[in-house]
Amino acid sequence: MERATRFSQVSPPRQALIRLFQSIDFGYLEGLEVRGGEPVFNPAPIVLVEVKLDAGPQPRPEADLADFELRSEVVRLMDQFDRLGDGSIERIDVRHGVPRRVLIERPIRGVRR
């Protein structure tokens, strides 16, 4: 499978997630389910938005674009979804509308009991 590097190349659920990151700008997404490598919004994840009281909101310039180049962090997150397949993303830290860090729940493999 060819790696998507543009917004128009990703699936609608992934596009919705990218738009959600842009709307959060600064904050966190918690409890995101992934099924078949795609983000699922039922049940809805928890969105926590950081509000800077010393500055007004700055809209993401790409939020109004129909297509744009994906940031490398977004591409790497999508790769994580593909590897995960089915599972849970505990937390995604969002900075400037871009996912910066992710906490993924994974089963323990290869450990003897």
Buried (B, 14 or more C-beta within 10 A) or exposed (E): EEEBBEBEBBEEBBBEBBBBBBBBBBBBBBEBBBEEBBBBEEEEBEBEEEEEEEEEEEEBEBBEEEEBEBBEBBBEBBEBBBEBEEBBBEBBBBBEBBBEEBEBEEEEEEEEE
